[in-house]
Amino acid sequence: MCDKQKTLICGDVNGNFNALFSRVESIVKKSGPFDVLICVGNFFGDDNSQLDAYKMGTRKVPVTTYVFGPSNENHVQYYCEEGSEIIPNVIYMGKRGIFTTSSDVKIAYLTGLSRRELGKDVPMCTFEPSDCSAVRDACLRGQSEYRGVDILITTLWPVGIEQDDCQKMNVKKECTSDLISWLAIHIKPRYHFVPSTDKYYERQPYRNQSIHQDYRECATRFIGLAPVGNKVKEKWIYACSLQPISKMRMTDLLQATTDETMCPYDPELMKQHQPGKVVKVSGNGQFFYNLDAADDDQGKRKRKGGENPERKRKEFDPDTCWFCLSSPTVEKHLVICVGTHCYLALPKGPLTPYHVLILPIAHHQAASKAPDEVLNEIRKFKDALKKFYASINKLVVFFERNFRTSHMQIQCIPVPRECESQILEVFQDEAGINSIQIEVLPPYADIAQVVLPGSPYFHAELPSGDQIFAKTKQYFPLQFGRDVLSSPPILNCEDKADWRQCLISREEEDAHVATFRRMFRPFDFNVGEDSDSDSS
C-alpha cells in the first residue's frame, strides 16, 4: 500500500453539491483515485435541493467525504449524529476532535465560531476555550515525543496569520480568534486549512516555535480556500499527497524552505497551558495553574439582573433523541437486551468488545433525576453485569457523565482484575492533571443525595466499592472516564480514549452485539420474563 494519502480539501460548499462532486470526479479521472475529501467550512447552504439525488442514489459521492460542525445556526437541522453518514459516503465528524485515517494521517479539527467572541452560545455552532484544550490534549495524549499533526481544520482564522510580507490579506475581525492561534501554536499542524469568504490565500510556510530554544519544530502551511463554485473563479479545492507525520524521517520533517518565515503568533501563547491561563513553575519543578489569570471565558458568566435571556433552556424533543428506544433515530442494531424500564446496548466506538451501556427506555437525563423504578432496574442490570464479567475473569467500572448530555448513559467497561488497586489512583491523577476536584464516596452513598436534581456531575463506581464524584462546571473533559480507563495501567489503549478514534463497521457492531447477547443470556434477568431481547 502506498505510504502517502491522496487528499482533497475544499472550502465552503454552501449547498453547491453538484459543482463539488462533479469537480472531484473530473480530478479523479485525470489524476487517479483519492483517499479522502475534507470539506472546510459550511457544507449546507440556503438551498440544499441538490442533495436529494445523492440521498436517492441517482448520483454518488465519488470519494469518502468528511464534514465538520456548522457555523450557521440555520444549518443545524440538516446534521446527523456525530460519526454517522449525512448521505452515503459523507460522514459528519462533529465540531471538534482528532481522528486518524486508514493511511495513518492525523486530522485535528475545531470548527464553528467562538462563543467568547460571538457573545452568545449557539449549540453545535460555537466552541469554548475548553474545546481548544480538549483538542490539544487529544493530540498530545500518549506521545512521549510529540511531532505535530498532519492537518488542522478550523472555521476561524488564527489571529496573526495574515502577517505575511508577500501576500496581504484583510480578514474581518469576527472571522479570527486568538483561541485558534493558541491551538495552532500548541499542536503544530503541517497543514492548517480554513474557509475564506472570497479569495484564495496561501501563506508562506512558518516555522513552529518550541519551548526549548535549541529545539527545531516542523513548519506549517496555512491555506484559506474560497467558496465552492465561486463566480470569480478563486481557487476552492486543494489537492495534496500526504505522508503521515508519524512515518516521516525527522530530517525531511524539519527541512527548511527558501520562503520560510518566523511563527506569526505571540510567543507568550506557548506558556499558556490553557487558553488565557499561564502555568507557573515553582523551584521544585511542580506546576501550578494561575487561576487568577483571565478566565477561559473572560471570567465567569456574570449575570446581572438574573438569567441571561439569550440562554433559555432548550426544549428537548424525545423523538429526535438518539437513545430513547421509541425514537425513530435510535440505532436498533446496537440493542442487546430490553428490560421493563431500561435496556442494554453497544456504544459507538467501544473500548473493548464487552463495553456496553445501560440506558433508560424513556427519556431521563440523569440518574439524579430518574424515578425509583428506573434506578432499581439499573441496579439489577449492574448486578447481572458484575456476574457476567466475573465469568470472563474481569471486573467492571461503571460511570455516568451528566454534562453536555441529554439522555442518561451509564458506561459499563470491563477491566483486568490485576489493575483493581490502581484504578482509584489513576482517576485521582487524571483529575489532578485536569484541575478537577473529585470526592471519594463510600460504597453505600446515593448519587441523588449528594447532587441537586439537574446539576451536572461525573460519577463512577469502582470494583473496590468506592464511588467517585465530581461536580462539573463550565469545563469538564468529555472523555474523562475513557481517558482514565484507556490509560496504560488499566486497558492500555490510549488511542481509543476518543470514541471517534475507534469507530467500527456495522458488520463488527452486529458481531459484537450477537456475541454479547449470547454470552450474557445466562445472567439476563429479563429472560423468562417474556423478554424479547433475542429479536431486538
C-alpha positions in Angstrom: 0.0 0.0 0.0 1.2 3.5 -0.8 2.6 5.3 2.3 1.0 8.6 1.1 -2.6 9.6 1.4 -4.1 11.4 -1.6 -6.2 14.2 -0.1 -8.7 16.8 -1.5 -9.7 19.8 0.6 -12.5 22.2 -0.4 -13.9 25.5 1.0 -17.4 26.4 2.0 -19.8 24.1 -0.1 -22.9 26.2 0.7 -25.2 23.6 -0.9 -23.3 23.5 -4.2 -23.0 19.7 -4.1 -23.1 19.1 -7.8 -20.3 21.6 -8.5 -18.2 20.0 -5.8 -18.7 16.3 -6.6 -18.5 16.9 -10.4 -15.2 18.6 -10.0 -14.0 15.8 -7.7 -15.0 13.2 -10.3 -13.0 15.1 -13.0 -10.0 15.2 -10.8 -10.2 11.5 -10.1 -10.4 10.7 -13.8 -7.4 12.8 -14.5 -5.2 12.0 -11.5 -6.4 8.7 -10.3 -8.4 7.8 -7.1 -8.1 10.0 -4.0 -8.5 8.6 -0.4 -10.5 11.4 1.3 -12.2 14.7 0.6 -12.3 17.2 3.5 -15.0 19.9 3.5 -13.8 23.0 5.3 -16.5 25.4 6.4 -20.2 25.2 5.9 -21.4 22.1 4.0 -25.0 23.2 3.7 -26.5 26.4 2.3 -29.8 28.2 1.9 -30.8 25.8 -0.9 -29.9 22.1 -0.4 -32.1 20.6 -3.0 -29.2 19.2 -4.9 -28.6 16.7 -2.1 -31.8 14.8 -2.9 -30.2 13.0 -5.9 -27.4 11.7 -3.6 -29.9 10.6 -1.0 -31.9 8.6 -3.5 -28.8 7.1 -5.1 -29.2 8.6 -8.6 -25.9 10.4 -8.0 -23.0 9.1 -6.0 -20.3 10.8 -3.9 -17.0 9.7 -5.6 -14.6 10.0 -2.6 -15.1 9.4 1.1 -16.0 12.8 2.4 -15.6 14.3 5.9 -17.9 17.2 7.1 -17.5 19.2 10.3 -19.6 21.3 12.5 -21.6 24.3 11.1 -21.1 28.0 11.9 -24.7 28.9 10.8 -27.4 28.0 13.3 -29.9 27.7 10.4 -28.0 24.7 9.2 -28.0 22.7 12.4 -31.2 20.9 11.4 -29.5 19.2 8.5 -26.8 17.5 10.5 -27.0 13.9 12.0 -25.3 12.3 14.9 -21.5 12.5 15.0 -19.8 9.6 13.3 -22.9 8.9 11.1 -23.5 9.5 7.4 -25.4 12.5 6.2 -25.7 10.8 2.8 -23.8 7.7 1.7 -20.1 8.3 1.8 -20.4 11.7 3.5 -19.6 11.4 7.3 -20.3 14.1 9.9 -17.5 14.3 12.4 -18.8 16.9 14.8 -17.3 20.3 15.7 -14.1 19.1 17.5 -11.8 16.2 17.8 -8.9 14.3 16.1 -9.1 11.2 14.0 -6.6 9.0 12.2 -7.4 7.9 8.7 -6.6 4.4 7.4 -3.4 5.8 6.0 -2.4 7.0 9.5 -2.9 10.7 8.7 -3.9 12.6 11.8 -6.6 15.3 11.3 -7.5 17.6 14.2 -10.5 20.0 13.9 -12.2 22.7 15.9 -15.0 24.3 13.8 -17.7 26.8 14.4 -17.4 30.3 16.0 -16.0 31.2 19.3 -18.8 31.7 21.9 -16.5 34.0 23.9 -16.0 36.3 20.9 -19.5 35.9 19.4 -21.0 36.9 22.8 -23.6 34.1 22.8 -23.9 30.3 22.7 -25.3 28.7 19.6 -25.4 24.9 20.1 -23.3 22.9 17.6 -22.1 26.3 16.0 -19.9 27.6 18.8 -16.9 26.5 20.8 -15.3 27.4 24.1 -11.7 27.7 25.4 -12.2 24.3 27.0 -12.8 22.8 23.5 -9.4 24.1 22.5 -7.8 22.4 25.5 -9.6 19.2 24.7 -8.3 19.1 21.1 -4.8 19.9 22.2 -4.9 17.2 24.9 -6.2 14.6 22.4 -3.3 15.4 20.0 -0.6 15.1 22.7 -2.1 12.2 24.6 0.2 9.1 24.7 3.1 10.7 22.8 6.4 11.0 24.6 8.0 12.8 21.7 5.3 15.0 20.0 5.9 15.8 16.4 2.6 17.5 15.5 -0.5 16.6 13.4 -0.8 16.4 9.7 -3.9 18.6 9.2 -5.8 21.2 11.3 -9.2 22.2 10.2 -10.8 25.4 11.7 -13.6 27.7 10.7 -12.0 30.8 12.2 -8.6 32.2 11.2 -5.9 32.4 13.9 -5.0 36.0 14.9 -1.7 37.0 13.4 -1.6 34.6 10.5 -2.2 37.4 8.0 1.2 38.9 8.9 2.9 37.9 5.7 5.1 40.3 3.7 4.4 38.6 0.4 0.6 38.5 0.4 -1.5 40.8 2.5 -5.0 39.5 3.4 -7.7 41.6 5.0 -9.6 39.3 7.3 -12.6 40.5 9.2 -12.1 40.6 12.9 -15.2 38.4 13.5 -13.5 35.7 11.4 -10.4 35.5 13.6 -9.8 34.1 17.1 -6.8 34.1 19.4 -8.0 30.8 20.7 -7.3 29.3 17.3 -3.8 30.9 17.4 -3.3 29.2 20.8 -4.4 25.8 19.4 -2.2 26.1 16.3 0.9 27.0 18.2 0.5 24.1 20.6 -0.5 21.2 18.2 1.9 22.3 15.3 -0.1 21.2 12.2 1.8 20.6 8.9 -1.2 22.0 7.1 -3.9 24.4 8.5 -7.0 24.8 6.3 -9.7 27.4 6.8 -12.6 28.6 4.7 -12.2 32.1 3.1 -15.2 34.2 2.3 -14.0 35.3 -1.1 -10.3 35.0 -2.0 -7.9 32.0 -2.0 -5.0 32.6 0.4 -1.8 30.6 0.8 0.7 32.0 3.3 4.4 31.4 3.2 5.2 28.4 5.5 6.1 29.4 9.0 8.4 27.5 11.4 6.6 26.4 14.6 8.0 27.5 18.0 9.4 25.3 20.7 9.6 25.9 24.4 13.2 24.9 24.1 15.4 27.5 22.4 17.7 24.9 20.7 14.9 22.6 19.5 13.6 22.7 15.9 10.0 22.1 15.1 8.1 21.3 11.9 6.8 24.0 9.5 3.1 24.8 8.9 1.5 25.7 5.6 -1.6 27.8 6.1 -4.3 27.8 3.4 -7.6 29.6 3.1 -10.0 28.2 0.4 -12.6 30.2 -1.4 -16.2 29.0 -1.5 -17.1 26.1 -3.9 -18.1 27.3 -7.4 -17.5 31.0 -6.7 -18.2 33.2 -9.6 -14.8 35.0 -9.6 -13.0 31.6 -10.1 -10.9 31.9 -6.9 -9.3 28.5 -6.0 -11.6 26.5 -3.9 -10.2 23.0 -4.0 -6.7 21.9 -3.0 -5.0 18.5 -3.7 -2.0 17.1 -1.8 -0.3 13.8 -1.2 0.5 13.4 2.5 3.0 11.1 4.1 1.8 10.7 7.7 3.9 12.8 10.1 4.4 9.7 12.2 6.2 7.9 9.4 8.4 10.8 8.1 12.1 11.0 8.7 13.0 13.8 11.0 15.4 15.3 8.5 12.6 15.6 6.0 10.1 17.0 8.5 12.5 19.7 9.7 13.9 20.6 6.3 13.8 24.4 5.7 12.3 26.1 2.6 13.6 29.3 1.0 10.3 31.1 1.6 10.0 30.1 5.2 9.0 32.7 7.8 9.0 33.0 11.6 6.0 31.9 13.5 3.4 34.7 13.3 1.8 34.0 16.7 2.5 35.7 20.1 5.3 33.5 21.8 3.5 34.0 25.1 0.9 31.6 23.9 3.4 28.8 24.3 3.4 29.5 28.1 -0.3 29.1 28.4 -1.2 25.6 29.5 -4.8 26.5 29.0 -6.1 29.4 26.9 -5.6 32.5 28.9 -4.0 30.7 31.9 -0.2 30.9 32.3 1.5 28.0 34.0 3.9 29.0 36.8 6.7 26.6 37.7 7.9 26.6 41.3 11.5 26.0 42.4 10.9 22.3 43.0 9.6 21.8 39.4 5.9 21.5 40.3 3.4 23.1 38.1 0.7 25.5 39.3 -2.2 26.9 37.3 -2.6 30.7 37.6 -6.3 30.6 38.3 -6.3 34.4 38.9 -5.5 35.0 35.2 -8.2 35.9 32.8 -10.7 33.0 32.8 -11.2 30.8 29.8 -14.5 32.5 29.3 -13.3 36.0 30.1 -14.3 35.4 33.7 -17.3 33.5 34.8 -20.5 34.3 33.0 -21.5 37.3 35.1 -25.2 37.6 35.4 -26.8 40.9 36.3 -30.4 41.1 36.9 -31.0 37.3 36.7 -30.6 34.8 33.9 -29.3 35.9 30.6 -32.4 36.0 28.3 -30.3 34.7 25.4 -29.6 31.5 27.3 -33.0 30.0 27.5 -33.2 26.3 28.4 -33.5 24.3 25.2 -36.7 22.3 24.8 -35.9 18.7 24.1 -37.8 16.5 21.7 -37.6 12.8 22.6 -38.4 11.9 19.0 -35.0 13.2 18.0 -33.1 11.6 20.9 -30.5 9.0 19.8 -31.1 6.9 22.9 -34.9 7.0 23.6 -35.9 3.5 22.5 -39.1 4.7 20.9 -37.3 7.3 18.8 -37.0 6.7 15.1 -33.3 7.8 15.3 -32.2 5.1 17.7 -29.9 2.5 16.2 -31.8 -0.6 17.0 -29.0 -2.9 15.8 -26.9 -1.9 18.8 -29.6 -3.0 21.3 -28.5 -6.2 23.3 -31.5 -6.8 25.6 -34.5 -4.9 26.8 -36.0 -4.8 30.3 -39.1 -3.1 31.7 -37.6 0.4 32.2 -34.0 0.1 30.8 -32.1 -1.6 28.1 -28.5 -2.7 27.3 -26.7 -1.5 24.2 -23.4 -1.5 22.5 -21.8 2.1 22.4 -20.3 3.7 19.4 -16.6 3.3 19.4 -16.4 0.7 22.3 -13.2 0.5 24.4 -13.5 -3.3 24.3 -15.9 -5.8 22.6 -17.6 -6.2 26.0 -18.1 -2.4 26.7 -21.8 -1.7 27.0 -24.3 1.0 28.0 -27.2 0.9 30.4 -29.9 3.3 29.2 -33.4 4.2 30.3 -36.1 3.3 27.7 -37.9 6.5 28.3 -36.3 9.9 28.3 -34.4 10.6 31.6 -31.5 13.0 31.7 -29.5 11.6 34.6 -29.6 9.1 37.5 -30.1 12.0 39.9 -33.5 12.7 38.3 -34.7 9.2 37.4 -37.7 7.7 39.1 -37.2 4.8 41.6 -38.4 2.1 39.2 -35.7 3.1 36.7 -33.0 3.2 39.3 -34.0 -0.2 40.7 -33.7 -1.8 37.3 -30.3 -0.1 36.7 -29.1 -1.9 39.9 -30.4 -5.2 38.6 -28.5 -4.7 35.3 -25.3 -3.8 37.2 -25.6 -6.9 39.4 -26.1 -9.0 36.3 -23.2 -7.5 34.5 -20.9 -7.9 37.5 -21.7 -11.7 37.4 -21.2 -11.8 33.7 -17.8 -10.0 33.7 -16.7 -12.3 36.6 -17.4 -15.3 34.4 -14.8 -14.0 31.9 -12.4 -13.1 34.7 -13.0 -9.3 34.6 -14.0 -6.6 36.9 -16.2 -3.7 35.9 -16.2 0.1 36.2 -19.5 2.0 35.8 -19.5 5.7 35.1 -22.0 8.4 34.1 -21.3 11.9 32.9 -24.2 14.3 33.3 -22.5 17.1 31.4 -23.5 18.1 27.9 -25.7 15.1 27.6 -29.5 14.9 27.3 -30.2 11.2 27.8 -28.7 9.2 30.7 -26.0 6.8 29.7 -24.2 4.5 32.2 -20.9 3.2 30.7 -20.1 -0.3 31.7 -16.4 -1.2 31.0 -14.7 -4.4 31.9 -11.1 -4.2 33.3 -8.5 -6.7 34.2 -8.6 -8.0 37.8 -4.9 -7.2 38.4 -5.4 -3.4 38.0 -8.1 -3.1 40.7 -5.7 -1.5 43.2 -4.6 1.2 40.7 -8.0 2.4 39.3 -8.7 5.0 42.1 -5.1 6.3 41.9 -5.4 6.7 38.1 -8.7 8.6 38.4 -7.1 10.9 41.0 -4.0 11.5 38.8 -6.1 12.3 35.7 -8.3 14.6 37.9 -5.2 16.5 39.1 -3.9 16.9 35.5 -7.3 18.5 34.6 -7.7 20.5 37.8 -10.8 18.6 38.7 -11.9 18.3 42.3 -13.1 14.8 42.9 -14.6 13.2 46.1 -14.4 9.6 47.0 -17.8 8.5 48.3 -18.4 5.4 50.5 -20.0 2.3 48.8 -23.4 3.0 50.3 -23.7 6.6 49.1 -26.6 7.5 46.8 -25.8 10.0 44.0 -29.3 11.6 44.4 -28.3 12.5 47.9 -25.1 14.4 47.0 -26.2 16.4 44.0 -29.2 18.6 43.2 -31.5 17.2 40.5 -30.4 18.7 37.2 -27.0 19.7 38.3 -24.1 18.5 36.1 -21.7 15.9 37.5 -19.4 12.9 36.9 -20.0 9.7 38.9 -18.1 6.4 38.8 -18.4 3.1 40.7 -15.2 1.2 41.1 -14.7 -2.6 41.6 -13.5 -1.9 45.1 -16.9 -0.4 46.0 -15.6 3.1 46.2 -17.5 5.8 44.3 -16.0 8.9 42.6 -18.0 12.0 42.3 -17.1 15.4 40.7 -19.3 18.5 40.3 -18.8 19.8 36.7 -18.9 23.5 35.9 -18.0 25.3 32.7 -15.2 23.0 31.8 -15.0 19.2 32.1 -13.2 16.9 29.7 -15.9 15.0 27.9 -13.7 11.9 27.6 -12.5 11.9 31.3 -13.8 8.4 32.1 -12.4 7.0 28.9 -9.1 8.8 29.4 -8.7 7.0 32.7 -9.7 3.5 31.6 -7.8 3.6 28.4 -4.5 4.5 30.2 -1.6 2.1 30.3 -2.1 0.9 33.9 -5.7 -0.2 33.1 -6.6 -1.1 29.5 -3.5 0.3 27.7 -5.4 1.5 24.7 -4.9 5.3 24.8 -5.6 5.6 21.0 -9.3 4.7 21.9 -9.8 7.5 24.5 -11.9 9.4 22.0 -14.7 7.2 20.7 -14.2 8.7 17.2 -10.8 7.0 17.1 -12.2 3.5 17.4 -15.4 3.5 15.4 -16.1 0.0 14.0 -18.1 -1.1 10.9 -21.8 -2.1 11.0 -20.7 -5.7 10.5 -18.4 -5.6 13.5 -21.1 -3.9 15.6 -23.6 -6.7 14.7 -21.0 -9.3 15.6 -20.2 -7.7 19.0 -23.9 -7.5 19.8 -24.6 -11.1 18.8 -21.7 -12.4 20.9 -22.5 -10.3 24.0 -26.2 -11.3 23.8 -25.4 -15.0 23.6 -22.8 -14.9 26.4 -24.9 -12.6 28.6 -28.1 -14.6 28.3 -27.5 -16.9 31.4 -27.2 -13.7 33.5 -30.0 -11.7 31.9 -32.8 -11.3 34.5 -35.2 -10.5 31.6 -35.0 -13.9 30.2 -38.1 -15.8 31.4 -40.0 -12.5 31.8 -41.3 -12.7 28.2 -38.2 -10.7 27.2 -37.9 -10.0 23.5 -34.2 -9.5 23.7 -33.2 -12.2 21.2 -35.2 -10.4 18.5 -34.1 -6.8 19.3 
